[in-house]
């Protein structure tokens, strides 16, 4: 038997990378890329880190959009995020690289003792 504690394991998002000419990356991103993310909070927003995995292909070029899985390093900080929430992908706190919208939240299942 499993219990869900509400902590997200990962998110599936629709990510749109900024084009290079608008300040985006010069190089494509690939699975394993570990950018920072601005996520909304009740008091404003927090800068957090997460790795990503591309769903639609091997790489995503600046200016392109695609489906991505986002794996937070501190998932408890992401617990309040829901489908439809917008998050911003950055390199450091000031350099925006793209925008994403959460399409699916996959929550952690914790085994519970039988008895």
Rosetta blueprint (number, residue, H / E / L):
1 X L
2 X E
3 X E
4 X E
5 X E
6 X E
7 X E
8 X E
9 X E
10 X E
11 X E
12 X E
13 X E
14 X E
15 X E
16 X E
17 X E
18 X L
19 X L
20 X H
21 X H
22 X H
23 X L
24 X L
25 X L
26 X L
27 X L
28 X L
29 X E
30 X E
31 X L
32 X L
33 X L
34 X L
35 X L
36 X E
37 X E
38 X E
39 X E
40 X E
41 X E
42 X L
43 X L
44 X E
45 X E
46 X E
47 X E
48 X E
49 X E
50 X E
51 X E
52 X E
53 X E
54 X E
55 X L
56 X L
57 X L
58 X L
59 X E
60 X E
61 X L
62 X L
63 X L
64 X L
65 X E
66 X E
67 X E
68 X E
69 X E
70 X E
71 X E
72 X E
73 X L
74 X L
75 X H
76 X H
77 X H
78 X H
79 X L
80 X L
81 X L
82 X L
83 X L
84 X L
85 X L
86 X E
87 X E
88 X E
89 X E
90 X E
91 X E
92 X L
93 X L
94 X L
95 X E
96 X E
97 X E
98 X E
99 X E
100 X E
101 X E
102 X E
103 X E
104 X E
105 X E
106 X E
107 X E
108 X E
109 X E
110 X E
111 X E
112 X L
113 X L
114 X L
115 X L
